[in-house]
Amino acid sequence: MAVSAAREEKAAREEKALREVTNRLVDDYGEAHPAERVEAVVGAVRKRFEGHSVRDFVPILVERIARRELDPKRSKNGAAQLDPAKSGPVAESGTSNSPDGHPADTSSVFAAVAGRFVPARLVEHKRVLGVAAAGVVAVTALAVVMAAQQSDSPSGGGTAAPALTTVHGVVGSEKSAFFDDPKVADALRKHGLQVEVEPAGSRQIATSVDLGKYDFAFPSSAAAAERIQRQRGVSGKYVPFSSPMAIATFKPIADLLTQAGIVQPGATTTFDVEKYLALAEKGVQWNQLDGNSTYAVPKNVLVSTTDPRTSNSAAMYLAVTAYVANDNTIVRGAKAEDYAVSRVSRLFTRQGFTESSSDGPFKDYLANGMGTVPMAWIYEAQYVDAAAHNQLKPDTVLMYPKPTIMSQHTVVPLTDKGDRLGKLLTTDPDLQRLAADHGFRPSDVTLFTNNTTAHQIPVDANLVNQVTPPDYDTLEHLLDGVAKSYN
């Protein structure tokens, strides 16, 4: 009983010391890392000591190693890192070697290694020197374990990193490039996660995908996320980043529509949805536009979208055009819904074949030029990402609809693993920066503007003229109405 009580007391002391370590690190690194990141680092380092009998030095070692990981610029002297090499290489048996390769005696090990962890008064107390030296051998062995487990550091070698937790998800196709990025994978691995995703149209995710086999769903709008939450009985969600809807076109097309009064050039190019809707309702074709000598084809003047029955981007297009068709007012009630559908359904049905997700039409835009896709309704992030990676043709133009709508990319966690990922995507500075690198707008919009400025991509960072999305039920009714129009 006495032994058990002593162990419990020692464990309690260790827990208290580790809490103090965590609080101290949060205070010291709060400006560089969120508290969750610090806690994750402390937890990961602490796990390296599981199963070892020497516990008295664990809080000290955890703090020193965590400081090194949270601030890699710290010098070895400044960080006071555990470096067995300071007393000679450590043999596999757990004893320390002197520089000439022969085993060092216990006192030299004690002075060179353990003296950095054991209070000086203990060293001076000759009666306990033997006990302390025995403890030092154990600490030295522990140092070997720690050195071996830090193979993920630039200067470290040794065994492989701890096993990763695999997280499965289904995501809007416009986020495939983000999750395929090796930098994103590395950032997630640092937190012990390996994320595997399958792309699908966002409305498809909300309506027909079997979500039972996934840890999270990541559609591209709050409306699609709300539908998933209702179906699955999930209350939590995360919005790690957003992207306004935009129109990708080419300079000859933008010039034609400028002459028609629909497009307004400037620091950023705007596209008047109301004037476009009036033109499209008349069934005007490109070859009927005045002064058209660059794109004189007998095709309706239409923006290419995805299929509204499966894709969120088309649903966002419907939300914007329905708002404008309803005298620039949010659509509410059956009468307003029917009226809006009667005006905008032909914007979809006259297109012919449409893709089920946003990745398809944008790839056509990039590959085939204006002959196939003169105007494509896209997420701003797709264009910015392509521009930053030199994938655009020289005469491409990004137009902002007036009004536009913000698409909130929303993680719906379906398991605890999915919840962990959603929180990480929202709070981790590295992942937020990488989202901006892929054209998304994270919570800190300066990350986005820094990226676009560096690549000289003209964007509207403020976007004052935005439509408030209709409520969940109204948008569903509008989508159902357009779906019936296909028949």
Secondary structure, 3 states (H helix, E strand, C coil): CHHHHHHHHHHHHHHHHHHHHHHHHHHHHCCCCCHHHHHHHHHHHHHCCCCCCCCCCHHHHHHHHHHHHHCCCCCHHHHCCCCHHHHCCECCCCCEECCCCCECCHHHHHHHCHHHCCCHHHHHCHHHHHHHHHHHHHHHHHHHHHHHHCCCCCCCCCCCCCCCEEEEEEEEHHHHHHHHCHHHHHHHHCCCEEEEEEEECHHHHHHCCCHHHCCEEECCCHHHHHHHHHHHCCCCCEEEEEEEEEEEEEHHHHHHHHHCCCEECCCCEEEEHHHHHHHHHCCCEHHHCCCCCCCCCCCECCCECCCCCCCHHHHHHHHHHHHHHCCCCCCCCHHHHHHHHHHHCHHHHCCCCCCCCCHHHHHHHHHHHHHCCCCEEEEHHHHHHHHHCCCCCCCEEEEEEECECEEEEEEEECCHHHHHHHHHHHHCHHHHHHHHHCCCEECCHHHHHHHHHHCCCCCCCCCCCECCCCCHHHHHHHHHHHHHHCC
